[in-house]
């Protein structure tokens, strides 16, 4: 399961959660503690750089947050990040530097590394997105199975039981997800992989590959 590890998916220099994530092997192991991690991290932030706009909601002074956006506690909004009209951050969200959280986007229990873009009508829950990951308009993470049983990570290397009923997707660095795609519970997408629009993705997608449809994944040409 080496390809699914935090070390293989993410450059930890691209997030304030680096020390926290370094304590785990797989990204889904970190989901339960995101809220507590943000609460602790928020208290250590530079008060000259961050404003606590409401209890346990820290926004960098260079970030742009539209008045119509909702920031639920706890959350951290990083430098130069843009939170657009109608965004709904339910809470337990660490949003890095130079990110875009767009119109009608909903975030819940997530870590967004620096330069992540979720700009149009995205739902991202119980998920971790690596640096420069981009989700096209209307693409979402599905985080609960229809039968409400614990999520299992499926892949060519085997299966791993998470023990969690709520598990979204884990996008490695520089992943591109096409418009109106659904990432099913427990989806893992390796670094620099691309997903075609209108895809329904299950299981693991290897790094540097192109997901065209279920059963058809090809390696990118160099």
C-alpha positions as a printed NumPy array, in Angstrom:
array([[  0.   ,   0.   ,   0.   ],
       [  3.032,   2.276,  -0.352],
       [  1.393,   4.405,  -3.062],
       [ -1.369,   5.406,  -0.651],
       [  0.849,   6.764,   2.099],
       [  1.01 ,  10.389,   3.122],
       [  4.684,  10.417,   2.154],
       [  3.881,   9.369,  -1.431],
       [  0.848,  11.598,  -1.898],
       [  1.925,  14.886,  -0.348],
       [  4.743,  17.383,  -0.022],
       [  4.218,  18.289,   3.62 ],
       [  6.011,  21.61 ,   3.23 ],
       [  2.782,  22.842,   1.615],
       [  0.609,  22.88 ,   4.743],
       [  0.505,  24.13 ,   8.319],
       [ -0.624,  20.6  ,   9.225],
       [  2.779,  19.109,   8.335],
       [  3.717,  18.04 ,  11.848],
       [  0.262,  16.601,  12.455],
       [  0.164,  14.6  ,   9.216],
       [  3.705,  13.332,   9.716],
       [  2.413,  11.331,  12.664],
       [  0.339,   9.05 ,  10.426],
       [  1.07 ,   6.564,   7.674],
       [ -2.154,   6.881,   5.653],
       [ -4.212,  10.068,   5.154],
       [ -7.535,   8.631,   6.335],
       [ -5.941,   7.996,   9.729],
       [ -5.735,  11.775,  10.187],
       [ -9.432,  12.522,   9.643],
       [-10.658,  12.02 ,  13.21 ],
       [ -8.29 ,  14.568,  14.714],
       [ -8.574,  17.446,  12.225],
       [-10.865,  19.52 ,  14.444],
       [ -8.633,  19.256,  17.51 ],
       [ -5.533,  19.897,  15.405],
       [ -7.005,  23.154,  14.068],
       [ -7.992,  24.308,  17.55 ],
       [ -4.447,  23.763,  18.815],
       [ -2.812,  25.22 ,  15.719],
       [ -4.982,  28.319,  15.795],
       [ -3.705,  29.274,  19.231],
       [ -0.122,  29.263,  17.929],
       [ -0.687,  31.486,  14.889],
       [  1.078,  34.832,  14.616],
       [ -1.418,  37.389,  15.938],
       [  0.203,  40.049,  13.762],
       [ -0.634,  38.019,  10.653],
       [ -3.958,  36.361,  11.577],
       [ -7.185,  37.844,  12.904],
       [ -9.544,  35.733,  14.994],
       [-12.705,  37.06 ,  13.336],
       [-14.924,  34.965,  15.6  ],
       [-14.23 ,  32.311,  18.194],
       [-11.826,  29.715,  16.738],
       [-11.992,  31.219,  13.242],
       [ -8.62 ,  32.573,  12.135],
       [ -8.215,  34.484,   8.869],
       [ -4.915,  35.729,   7.505],
       [ -4.893,  39.481,   6.998],
       [ -4.015,  39.07 ,   3.315],
       [ -6.913,  36.681,   2.641],
       [-10.058,  37.854,   0.873],
       [-13.364,  36.675,   2.35 ],
       [-16.637,  37.848,   0.822],
       [-19.222,  39.073,   3.352],
       [-21.699,  36.432,   2.142],
       [-19.325,  33.546,   2.912],
       [-19.882,  31.52 ,   6.083],
       [-16.885,  30.52 ,   8.184],
       [-17.766,  27.896,  10.782],
       [-15.499,  27.089,  13.698],
       [-12.889,  25.908,  13.881],
       [-11.2  ,  26.965,  10.671],
       [ -8.058,  28.649,   9.438],
       [ -7.893,  30.631,   6.192],
       [ -4.354,  31.093,   4.922],
       [ -2.459,  33.943,   3.255],
       [ -3.794,  35.37 ,  -0.012],
       [ -6.602,  32.807,  -0.108],
       [ -9.86 ,  33.859,  -1.732],
       [-13.168,  32.763,  -0.184],
       [-15.832,  33.763,  -2.664],
       [-19.517,  34.668,  -2.552],
       [-21.741,  32.084,  -0.896],
       [-18.994,  29.709,   0.23 ],
       [-20.03 ,  27.535,   3.193],
       [-17.228,  26.369,   5.464],
       [-19.056,  24.216,   7.996],
       [-16.044,  23.849,  10.259],
       [-12.936,  21.779,  10.935],
       [-11.327,  23.207,   7.8  ],
       [ -7.678,  24.126,   7.382],
       [ -7.332,  26.087,   4.145],
       [ -3.786,  26.881,   3.086],
       [ -2.133,  29.783,   1.304],
       [ -3.137,  30.988,  -2.178],
       [ -6.261,  28.81 ,  -2.299],
       [ -9.623,  29.483,  -3.94 ],
       [-12.853,  28.455,  -2.208],
       [-15.555,  29.412,  -4.629],
       [-19.232,  30.137,  -5.034],
       [-21.51 ,  27.582,  -3.329],
       [-18.539,  25.447,  -2.265],
       [-18.993,  23.518,   0.987],
       [-16.081,  22.334,   3.119],
       [-16.25 ,  20.08 ,   6.174],
       [-13.467,  18.305,   8.086],
       [-10.791,  18.931,   5.479],
       [ -7.187,  19.898,   4.985],
       [ -6.497,  21.922,   1.851],
       [ -2.8  ,  22.342,   1.152],
       [ -1.452,  25.566,  -0.378],
       [ -2.624,  26.549,  -3.89 ],
       [ -5.667,  24.239,  -3.859],
       [ -8.592,  25.357,  -5.997],
       [-12.191,  24.316,  -5.335],
       [-13.726,  27.231,  -7.221],
       [-17.215,  26.27 ,  -8.405],
       [-20.033,  24.275,  -6.756],
       [-17.819,  21.697,  -5.048],
       [-18.521,  19.652,  -1.941],
       [-15.375,  18.522,  -0.125],
       [-15.888,  16.593,   3.099],
       [-13.652,  14.356,   5.221],
       [-10.906,  14.769,   2.65 ],
       [ -7.314,  15.95 ,   2.184],
       [ -6.204,  17.784,  -0.975],
       [ -2.506,  18.224,  -1.799],
       [ -0.75 ,  21.292,  -3.153],
       [ -2.101,  22.644,  -6.456],
       [ -4.936,  20.095,  -6.469],
       [ -7.849,  21.381,  -8.544],
       [-11.453,  20.22 ,  -8.626],
       [-13.407,  21.27 , -11.694],
       [-16.851,  22.843, -11.505],
       [-19.454,  20.593,  -9.923],
       [-17.026,  17.851,  -8.882],
       [-17.617,  16.505,  -5.38 ],
       [-16.323,  14.094,  -2.791],
       [-18.9  ,  11.568,  -1.616],
       [-18.035,  10.685,   1.956],
       [-20.729,   8.219,   3.098],
       [-21.677,   4.863,   1.544],
       [-25.345,   4.311,   0.736],
       [-25.532,   1.446,   3.242],
       [-23.738,   3.542,   5.908],
       [-21.115,   0.819,   6.527],
       [-17.444,   1.705,   7.183],
       [-15.472,   2.763,   4.136],
       [-12.931,   0.4  ,   2.571],
       [-10.083,   1.685,   0.399],
       [ -9.887,  -0.439,  -2.76 ],
       [ -6.864,  -0.731,  -5.036],
       [ -4.654,  -3.021,  -7.081],
       [ -2.437,  -3.598,  -4.047],
       [ -5.379,  -4.829,  -1.98 ],
       [ -8.041,  -3.398,   0.303],
       [ -7.774,  -1.487,   3.569],
       [-10.584,  -1.079,   6.081],
       [-10.668,   2.447,   7.469],
       [-13.143,   1.741,  10.26 ],
       [-14.726,   5.113,   9.416],
       [-18.276,   5.681,   8.194],
       [-17.312,   9.098,   6.82 ],
       [-14.334,   9.106,   4.48 ],
       [-14.076,  11.295,   1.409],
       [-11.191,  11.518,  -1.047],
       [ -7.435,  11.969,  -0.827],
       [ -5.975,  13.933,  -3.722],
       [ -2.224,  13.971,  -4.099],
       [ -0.24 ,  17.015,  -5.158],
       [ -1.124,  18.549,  -8.546],
       [ -4.18 ,  16.336,  -9.12 ],
       [ -6.738,  17.569, -11.681],
       [-10.365,  16.443, -11.346],
       [-12.665,  17.134, -14.284],
       [-16.004,  18.915, -14.078],
       [-19.04 ,  17.138, -12.601],
       [-17.054,  14.133, -11.413],
       [-17.943,  12.171,  -8.282],
       [-15.165,  10.805,  -6.102],
       [-16.734,   7.941,  -4.167],
       [-15.967,   7.284,  -0.481],
       [-12.352,   6.283,   0.035],
       [-11.032,   7.416,  -3.345],
       [ -7.244,   7.924,  -3.458],
       [ -5.706,   9.784,  -6.409],
       [ -1.935,   9.767,  -6.798],
       [  0.245,  12.761,  -7.534],
       [ -0.231,  14.555, -10.856],
       [ -3.027,  12.218, -11.955],
       [ -5.912,  13.543, -14.043],
       [ -9.568,  12.561, -13.986],
       [-11.787,  13.041, -17.021],
       [-14.961,  15.14 , -16.632],
       [-18.168,  13.293, -15.712],
       [-16.219,  10.467, -14.088],
       [-17.459,   8.279, -11.249],
       [-14.245,   7.29 ,  -9.503],
       [-13.887,   4.364,  -7.104],
       [-10.762,   3.05 ,  -5.434],
       [ -7.218,   4.174,  -6.121],
       [ -5.897,   5.998,  -9.184],
       [ -2.117,   5.689,  -9.677],
       [  0.162,   8.704,  -9.78 ],
       [  0.902,  10.269, -13.181],
       [ -2.075,   8.525, -14.779],
       [ -5.261,   9.541, -16.576],
       [ -8.591,   8.195, -15.343],
       [-10.867,   7.958, -18.387],
       [-13.596,   5.74 , -16.953],
       [-13.947,   2.759, -14.631],
       [-11.528,   0.086, -15.824],
       [ -9.638,   2.425, -18.157],
       [ -6.684,   4.177, -16.57 ],
       [ -3.66 ,   4.985, -18.691],
       [ -0.25 ,   6.408, -17.878],
       [  0.437,   9.948, -18.967],
       [  2.903,  10.411, -21.777],
       [  6.148,  12.06 , -20.768]])
